[in-house]
């Protein structure tokens, strides 16, 4: 199911540019991505040549605890794709000495109760429905459908 969804998502990116919706404060988010021919190994290293050519996305804002504020630490994201897959690589800088907030070691945990990195794909371009993927610092994964803008349904 996910592979088909991701391929459908690529149709949305035929212009090689992803464009986010404008929020009430006028913040619009745009990312240029490009197709690659390189083989990408899923190992968390981001050391293939394609990652070096990908544009770095920064300037994220907090969701919690202070929604809309700049983050305490930098996060860098790169996005590339090939004929079969969408690749999203993130370097999440963290100098926190205290333990991470991890409420559960179960797959499909409650995202809002954990330190985590998430990606929301909205191939319908309606601002209300899409697919959500997340991972926490212990590599526990979450996938969900987003409906009506804020309802996460486990898949």
C-alpha positions as CSV (number, residue, x, y, z in Angstrom):
1,X,0.0,0.0,0.0
2,X,2.7,2.5,0.9
3,X,4.7,1.9,-2.3
4,X,1.7,2.8,-4.4
5,X,1.0,5.8,-2.3
6,X,4.6,7.1,-2.7
7,X,4.4,6.6,-6.5
8,X,1.2,8.6,-6.5
9,X,3.0,11.2,-4.5
10,X,5.6,11.5,-7.3
11,X,2.9,12.5,-9.8
12,X,2.3,15.5,-7.5
13,X,6.0,16.4,-7.9
14,X,6.3,16.3,-11.7
15,X,7.4,19.9,-11.6
16,X,10.2,18.9,-9.3
17,X,9.1,21.4,-6.7
18,X,7.0,20.7,-3.6
19,X,4.9,23.6,-2.4
20,X,3.4,23.8,1.0
21,X,0.2,25.6,1.9
22,X,0.3,29.1,3.4
23,X,-0.6,29.2,7.1
24,X,-2.6,32.0,8.8
25,X,0.7,33.9,9.5
26,X,1.6,33.9,5.8
27,X,4.4,31.3,6.1
28,X,4.8,29.4,2.9
29,X,7.2,26.4,2.6
30,X,8.7,25.4,-0.7
31,X,11.3,22.7,-1.4
32,X,13.1,21.8,-4.6
33,X,13.7,18.1,-5.2
34,X,15.1,16.2,-8.1
35,X,15.1,12.7,-9.5
36,X,18.2,10.6,-9.0
37,X,19.7,7.5,-10.7
38,X,22.0,6.6,-7.8
39,X,21.4,3.6,-5.6
40,X,20.5,4.7,-2.1
41,X,21.3,2.5,0.9
42,X,19.0,2.9,3.8
43,X,21.6,3.1,6.6
44,X,21.1,6.5,8.1
45,X,24.4,7.8,6.7
46,X,23.4,10.1,3.8
47,X,26.8,9.6,2.3
48,X,25.8,8.8,-1.3
49,X,26.6,11.4,-3.9
50,X,22.9,12.2,-4.5
51,X,22.6,13.4,-0.9
52,X,25.4,15.9,-1.5
53,X,23.6,17.3,-4.5
54,X,20.3,17.6,-2.7
55,X,19.2,21.0,-1.5
56,X,19.3,21.4,2.3
57,X,16.0,22.5,3.9
58,X,16.2,24.4,7.2
59,X,14.2,27.0,9.0
60,X,11.8,24.7,10.7
61,X,9.5,25.9,13.5
62,X,8.5,24.2,16.8
63,X,5.3,22.4,17.2
64,X,5.8,21.7,20.9
65,X,6.4,23.1,23.5
66,X,6.2,26.6,21.9
67,X,4.4,26.3,18.6
68,X,5.7,28.7,16.0
69,X,9.0,29.5,17.8
70,X,12.3,28.7,16.2
71,X,13.8,25.4,17.3
72,X,16.3,25.1,20.1
73,X,18.5,23.1,17.7
74,X,19.0,22.9,13.9
75,X,17.3,20.3,11.8
76,X,18.4,19.8,8.2
77,X,16.3,17.8,5.7
78,X,17.1,16.7,2.2
79,X,14.6,15.1,-0.2
80,X,15.3,13.1,-3.4
81,X,13.5,10.5,-5.4
82,X,13.9,7.8,-8.0
83,X,11.5,5.9,-10.2
84,X,10.3,3.8,-7.2
85,X,10.9,5.7,-3.9
86,X,10.9,9.0,-2.1
87,X,13.9,9.5,0.1
88,X,13.8,11.9,3.0
89,X,17.0,12.3,5.0
90,X,17.2,14.4,8.2
91,X,20.1,15.4,10.4
92,X,18.6,16.4,13.7
93,X,21.2,18.1,15.9
94,X,20.7,17.4,19.6
95,X,22.9,18.4,22.4
96,X,20.4,17.6,25.1
97,X,22.0,15.8,28.0
98,X,18.7,14.7,29.5
99,X,16.9,11.5,28.3
100,X,14.6,11.8,25.4
101,X,10.9,11.7,26.0
102,X,9.8,8.2,24.8
103,X,6.4,7.2,26.0
104,X,6.3,3.8,24.4
105,X,8.6,1.3,22.6
106,X,5.6,0.1,20.6
107,X,5.3,0.8,16.9
108,X,2.7,3.4,16.1
109,X,3.2,5.2,19.4
110,X,1.4,8.5,20.2
111,X,3.4,11.0,18.2
112,X,2.4,14.0,20.4
113,X,3.8,12.4,23.6
114,X,7.3,11.7,22.2
115,X,10.4,13.4,20.9
116,X,10.2,12.5,17.2
117,X,10.7,13.6,13.6
118,X,7.6,13.3,11.4
119,X,6.8,13.9,7.7
120,X,3.3,14.5,6.4
121,X,2.7,13.8,2.7
122,X,-0.4,15.5,1.3
123,X,-0.8,14.2,-2.3
124,X,-4.4,15.4,-2.5
125,X,-3.4,19.0,-2.0
126,X,-6.5,19.7,0.0
127,X,-4.8,20.7,3.3
128,X,-6.8,18.1,5.2
129,X,-5.9,14.5,4.2
130,X,-2.6,12.7,3.7
131,X,-0.1,10.2,5.0
132,X,2.1,10.6,8.1
133,X,5.4,8.9,8.9
134,X,7.5,9.4,12.0
135,X,10.5,8.0,13.9
136,X,11.7,8.7,17.4
137,X,15.3,8.7,18.6
138,X,15.2,5.0,19.4
139,X,14.1,4.3,15.8
140,X,10.5,3.3,16.8
141,X,8.4,4.0,13.7
142,X,4.9,5.3,13.2
143,X,2.6,5.4,10.1
144,X,-0.8,6.9,10.0
145,X,-3.5,8.3,7.7
146,X,-4.4,11.9,8.3
147,X,-8.1,12.8,7.8
148,X,-10.0,16.0,8.4
149,X,-6.8,17.9,9.0
150,X,-5.9,16.6,12.5
151,X,-7.2,13.1,12.9
152,X,-4.4,10.4,12.9
153,X,-5.6,6.9,12.1
154,X,-3.2,4.0,12.6
155,X,-2.7,1.8,9.5
